[in-house]
Amino acid sequence: MEAAGNGPKIGIDGPTNPMVTPLLTDLYQFTMAYAYWKAGKNNERAVFDLYFRRNPFGGEYTVFAGLEECIKLIANFRFTEDEIAFIQESLPSSCEVGFFDYLRGLDCSDVEIHAISEGFVVFPKIPLMRVEGPVAVVQLLETPLLTLINYASLVATNAARHRFVAGKSKLLLEFGLRRAQGPDGGISASKYCYMGGFDATSNVAAGKLFGIPLRGTHSHAFVSSFMGLDEITERSLQSCDGSNVCEDFVSSVQTWLSKLKLSYLLGGIFGETNQSELAAFISYALAFPKNFLALVDTYDVMRSGIPNFCAVALALNDLGYKAIGIRLDSGDLAYLSCESRKFFQAIEKEFVVPDFGKTGITASNDLNEETLDALNKQGHEVDAFGIGTHLVTCYAQPALGVVFKLVEINNQPRIKLSEDVSKVSIPCKKRCYRLYGKEGYPLVDIMTGENEPPPKIGERILCRHPFNESKRAFVVPKRVEELLKCFWPGRSGKDREELPSIKLIRERCIEQLNQMRPDHMRRLNPTPYKVSVSAKLYDFIHFLWLNEAPVGELL
C-alpha cells in the first residue's frame, strides 16, 4: 500500500498483524488530539523521543527490535470510515464534527522518523526513535509505537541473553508458541527470538510469514499412542540411495537391539526395553528416515529410550541414513546427556560406525538462563536447546518500560521534570553517536544538540553524565558512528534507509553483540555502559531544569 495524502509514495506493506491500525491506541490520545485541534495547535511541529530508562533482566544492554513494524504502520496510517464512526461514538457528543473531517484527511506524510537500526545493541536514555511531525498526529502514534517496540525489544534481548549463556556453538530452538500470551505474542516471539540469535522455531505460521527455519519432531503422546510392534503393518524401507529395499525394517531393528544387549561395552546398562516405545520409534523412522530424532524420556531414558533409539538409528545406518539424534525433556539433563554421549561413543567404537558418537542431543524442559548456566557449570553434552515458556513470556521481567516524551515543540525545547531523576527527560532535538576505542569496543554513547558539530575521530571529547555533575570523562574516539538514521522522511526530501530482511537484521544483531566488551555482557555484575551528553547539552539541560522548576517558598 502506498502512503496516503501528498507525501512520499513509498510501497511498504501494512503491519504483519492486521489488528495494528490507527485504533490500536489509548483513548486519551484521541481526547488530546481533539483538544489540540480545538485549540488550533494540532499542526504545531513537535518532536518526541522514544526511549527506555533501564536495561531489562538485570543486565546492561538491550536489543532494539520492532522498527520495521512501526514503519509499516506509519506508511499505511489512515482512518477508515468505520473507524472514524467508532471514534465519534466513543468521544463525548460535544466534540465538533469538523474534528472527524480532520481525521479523514490524516496520514503520516508530514511525519519524519529517525531511528537506530533494528538489531542494534542500545542503552537507556538514548532515543531509539525520534518522531517529528504535527503534534496531534504524532500523539496518535505514541501508543502503537510503544506496543510495537516494547515487547519486540524485550524478547529479542531475552533471546540474546539465552544465546550468550548457551554459547555460539549450540543450536537454539524457540518452542514457545503454546505458552505465549496469545497468537500475536507467539508470532512476535518467534520473529524476535530469531532476530536475537535463535536458530529456528517450532511455530509454523512464523516460518511462513518470516522465513524462519522450522524444527520439530514428536511428543510423548506419539510414543505412548503405540501398544506394540504388531501395529506396524508397513515394514519395508528403501535405502537412502534407492539401490535396494529392506523388506522387514522391524526385524533389522530387533537384530541391532539384540547386538546392543550383548555388547561388551554396554553390558548391563539395559535389559528388556519398552516395546511400545520401540514401535513408536520405528514408525517415526519409517515416516522420516532422513530426519529421525526421537524423544527418549517417555519411560526410562537409559534403560529403554536410548537403546531403542540406537537400534533404530543403526538399522537406518545400514540403509545409508543418518539419524539426527535424541531429545531429553525431563530428568537430570547434564547427567543424562553425558551418559547418552558415552552410549553413542561406545557404539561407534565397538561396531565401527563413523560419527555415531557425535549423534545430536537436544534438551528441553522449562529451560531458562539460570538452567543453561547451571548446565554449563555441571558439564553436559547437549548440542541443541529447545526453550519456550521462560523465553517467550519473558518470565524474568514482563515489560521493558519504553516511554515516549515530548522534547521540543515549535522549535522550543521542552523538559519533563520529576523528583525521581531517572524520569527527567533530556530536552531538544538531538543527534546521537557511538564512540569506539582503540580495541574496537564501543566506549560510550553521546547525545548532542542537533546543530552541534559531530564528534571527530582523534579529537578529545568531554562526555558528561546527563544529571550527575561529578561523572564525566574525556574520550578520544578511534571510530565515530551516528546512530539515528532516517527511516521515514515525510516531505523532507531526505534519503530513506531501506528496511532489511529479518536474516540481515539477525546477522547485524549477532555482530553488534560480538563487538561489545565482555564485562558489559556478563550475567553477574555486568559493567554499566556509559551514556552521556555533550558539555553544551549538559549545560542546556540544567539551565532549562532550573528555568522550569518552580521555586519553593518557606513560611
Sequence and secondary structure as in RCSB ss.txt:
>XXXX:A:sequence
MEAAGNGPKIGIDGPTNPMVTPLLTDLYQFTMAYAYWKAGKNNERAVFDLYFRRNPFGGEYTVFAGLEECIKLIA
NFRFTEDEIAFIQESLPSSCEVGFFDYLRGLDCSDVEIHAISEGFVVFPKIPLMRVEGPVAVVQLLETPLLTLIN
YASLVATNAARHRFVAGKSKLLLEFGLRRAQGPDGGISASKYCYMGGFDATSNVAAGKLFGIPLRGTHSHAFVSS
FMGLDEITERSLQSCDGSNVCEDFVSSVQTWLSKLKLSYLLGGIFGETNQSELAAFISYALAFPKNFLALVDTYD
VMRSGIPNFCAVALALNDLGYKAIGIRLDSGDLAYLSCESRKFFQAIEKEFVVPDFGKTGITASNDLNEETLDAL
NKQGHEVDAFGIGTHLVTCYAQPALGVVFKLVEINNQPRIKLSEDVSKVSIPCKKRCYRLYGKEGYPLVDIMTGE
NEPPPKIGERILCRHPFNESKRAFVVPKRVEELLKCFWPGRSGKDREELPSIKLIRERCIEQLNQMRPDHMRRLN
PTPYKVSVSAKLYDFIHFLWLNEAPVGELL
>XXXX:A:secstr
    TTS        SSTT STTSS HHHHHHHHHHHHTT TTSEEEEEEEESS STT S EE   HHHHHHHHH
T    HHHHHHHHHHS TTS HHHHHHHHT  STT EEEE  TT EE TTS SEEEEEEHHHHHHHHHHHHHHHH
HHHHHHHHHHHHHHHH TTSEEEE  GGGSSHHHHHHHHHHHHHHTT  EES HHHHHHH   B     HHHHHT
   GGG     EE TTSS EES HHHHHHHHHHHHHH TTTTTS SS  HHHHHHHHHHHHH TTS EEE  SS 
IIIIIHHHHHHHHHHHHHTT    EEEE SS HHHHHHHHHHHHHHHHHHHT TTGGG EEEE SS  HHHHHHH
HHH     EEEE HHHHTTTT S   EEEEEEEETTEE     SSGGG    S EEEEEEE TTS EEEEEEEET
TS    TT  EEEE SS TT EEEE  SEEEE  EEEE TTS         HHHHHHHHHHHHHTS HHHH SSS
    EEEEEHHHHHHHHHHHHHHS      
